[in-house]
Amino acid sequence: MPVYQLIKEIAFPPVEEAEPDGLLAIGGDLSPERVLYALTLGIFPWFNENDPICWWSPDPRFVIFPEKAKISRSLKNDSKKFISKINYDFDSVIKNCSNIYREGQNGTWITKDIINCYSQLHNYGYAYSFESYYNNTLAGGLYGILLGKIFIGESMFHSKTNASKTAFLSLIEFCKEHDIKVIDCQFHTSHLESLGGEYISRKEYLEYLCKFVESPFKNI
């Protein structure tokens, strides 16, 4: 199948046209409006630094259902040494995520344009950060987009053991409290699998989006 080249108009090809690895299109821009619209369609940006913007919609999709998350007793005990906060320092979380080393990846996909976009989405009320503090210092966290009853996780970091997992625990508690149905992890990692991640079909994920996400543009 072809990989589509996006134009200035905010529009995307059908996700069924994606390559087997999930690559759907390249180009366009990282305006908050385009990224938010893409997420409602089950599409997300992900690319290496200095490469063209790439848009993905993999099949199957890797997700975590909050009620099925795997939280060990040792993690629950260890999390008590951290202070958990939500949206206290979004800027520091996303900047820390952009600086972490990822095996097999040159540079970072969390570029200045990504940071600017998601920081604006945070100001609009869509991007959330979940943070862990140790001795009043940010020790770990994660960020993502909340659309209706779907949370789309983007990245996480830690500078102290179990700090990012404690932030994940905070996310799970938030999801259960607010009846969030699915945490979208986008791609598989062994770390996310250990926390309860599983595959569902793209079709099933799109059904969740259709059922639980309303138009997100009222605040932009």
C-alpha positions in Angstrom: 0.0 0.0 0.0 1.2 3.6 -0.6 2.5 5.8 2.2 0.5 9.0 1.9 2.1 12.5 1.8 0.0 14.9 3.9 -0.9 18.4 2.7 -1.6 21.6 4.5 -5.3 20.7 5.0 -5.9 18.8 8.2 -6.9 15.4 6.8 -5.7 11.8 6.9 -6.2 8.7 4.7 -8.2 5.8 6.1 -6.3 3.9 8.7 -7.0 0.7 6.7 -4.5 2.0 4.2 -1.6 1.8 6.6 1.5 -0.4 5.9 1.7 -3.7 7.8 4.0 -2.1 10.4 1.3 0.7 10.9 2.9 3.5 8.9 0.1 5.5 7.3 1.5 8.9 6.2 4.3 11.3 6.3 4.5 15.1 6.4 2.0 17.7 7.5 2.8 19.5 10.7 2.5 19.1 14.5 -0.1 21.7 15.2 -2.3 20.8 18.3 -5.3 20.7 16.0 -3.8 18.2 13.6 -2.4 16.0 16.4 -5.6 16.0 18.3 -7.6 15.2 15.2 -5.2 12.3 14.4 -5.6 10.8 17.9 -9.4 10.8 17.5 -8.9 8.6 14.4 -6.5 6.2 16.0 -3.4 7.8 14.4 -0.4 9.2 16.2 2.9 10.9 15.3 6.2 9.1 15.9 9.5 9.6 14.1 13.2 9.9 14.7 14.8 13.3 15.2 15.7 15.0 11.9 13.4 12.6 9.9 10.1 13.6 8.3 7.0 13.5 10.5 5.6 10.0 10.4 2.0 9.1 11.3 1.1 5.6 12.5 -2.0 3.4 13.1 -0.7 -0.1 14.0 -2.8 -3.2 13.9 -2.9 -4.8 16.4 -2.8 -2.1 19.0 -1.1 -2.4 22.4 -3.3 -1.3 25.3 -3.9 -1.6 29.0 -7.3 -2.0 30.6 -7.1 -0.2 33.9 -9.0 -3.0 35.8 -6.6 -5.6 34.4 -3.4 -3.6 35.2 -0.7 -5.7 37.0 0.4 -3.9 40.2 2.6 -6.0 42.4 2.5 -5.8 46.2 6.1 -4.8 46.2 5.4 -1.9 43.9 2.5 -0.8 46.1 4.8 -0.9 49.1 7.7 0.8 47.3 5.4 3.6 46.0 4.8 4.8 49.5 8.2 6.4 49.6 7.2 8.7 46.7 4.7 11.6 46.6 2.4 11.4 43.6 1.1 14.5 41.8 -1.0 15.1 38.7 -0.2 18.1 36.3 2.0 19.7 38.8 5.0 20.1 36.5 4.0 19.0 33.0 6.9 20.8 31.4 9.6 19.0 33.4 8.0 15.6 32.7 7.9 16.0 28.9 11.4 17.4 28.9 12.8 14.6 31.0 11.0 12.1 28.7 12.7 13.7 25.7 16.2 13.2 27.2 16.1 9.5 28.2 18.1 7.0 26.2 16.1 4.4 24.2 17.8 1.4 22.9 17.9 1.2 19.1 16.7 4.8 18.7 18.9 7.6 17.4 18.1 10.9 19.2 14.6 11.5 20.4 11.2 11.6 18.8 10.1 14.1 21.5 11.4 17.1 19.5 11.0 20.7 20.2 7.9 20.7 18.0 6.4 17.8 19.8 7.1 19.5 23.2 5.5 22.7 21.9 2.5 20.8 20.6 1.8 18.8 23.7 2.5 21.7 26.0 -0.2 23.6 24.2 -2.5 20.6 24.5 -1.7 20.6 28.2 -2.8 24.3 28.4 -6.0 23.3 26.5 -6.7 20.6 29.2 -6.0 17.5 27.1 -2.4 16.6 28.0 -1.8 15.2 31.5 1.3 14.4 33.5 1.5 11.9 36.4 4.5 12.6 38.6 6.5 10.9 41.4 8.6 13.0 43.8 11.3 11.8 46.2 12.6 14.3 48.8 10.6 17.0 47.0 12.5 16.3 43.7 10.8 15.0 40.5 12.0 11.4 40.2 9.8 9.9 37.5 6.6 10.5 35.5 4.6 9.9 32.4 2.5 12.0 30.1 -0.3 11.5 27.6 -3.6 12.7 26.2 -7.0 12.3 27.8 -9.8 12.0 25.2 -13.1 11.3 26.7 -12.7 7.9 28.5 -9.5 7.0 26.6 -6.0 7.8 27.9 -3.3 7.8 25.2 0.0 7.3 26.8 3.0 8.9 25.2 6.2 8.5 27.2 7.6 7.9 30.7 10.9 8.4 32.5 12.5 7.8 35.9 15.7 8.8 37.7 15.0 6.6 40.7 13.9 2.9 40.7 10.1 2.5 40.5 9.4 6.2 40.2 7.9 5.8 36.8 5.9 2.7 37.9 4.6 4.8 40.8 3.4 7.4 38.3 1.8 4.6 36.4 0.1 3.4 39.6 -1.2 7.0 40.0 -2.5 6.9 36.4 -4.3 3.6 37.1 -6.0 5.0 40.2 -7.0 8.1 38.2 -8.5 5.9 35.4 -10.5 3.8 37.8 -11.8 6.9 39.6 -12.8 8.6 36.4 -14.1 5.5 34.6 -11.4 5.6 31.9 -11.9 2.5 29.8 -8.6 2.0 27.9 -5.0 3.2 28.2 -3.5 3.2 24.7 0.2 2.3 24.7 0.4 2.4 20.9 3.4 0.0 20.5 4.4 -3.1 22.5 7.3 -3.0 25.0 8.2 -5.7 27.5 8.0 -3.1 30.3 4.3 -2.2 29.4 3.5 -5.9 29.0 4.7 -6.5 32.6 2.2 -3.9 33.7 -0.7 -5.7 32.0 -0.4 -4.6 28.4 -2.1 -6.7 25.8 -3.0 -6.6 22.1 -6.3 -5.7 20.7 -7.2 -5.3 17.0 -7.2 -1.8 15.5 -10.9 -2.3 14.7 -11.7 -2.9 18.4 -9.6 0.1 19.4 -11.4 2.3 16.9 -14.7 1.1 18.3 -13.6 2.3 21.7 -12.7 5.7 20.2 -16.1 5.9 18.5 -18.0 5.0 21.7 -16.1 7.0 24.3 -14.5 10.1 22.6 -16.5 13.2 21.7 -15.3 16.0 19.5 -12.2 17.4 21.2 -12.1 20.9 19.6 -14.4 22.9 21.9 -11.5 24.1 24.0 -9.2 25.1 21.1 
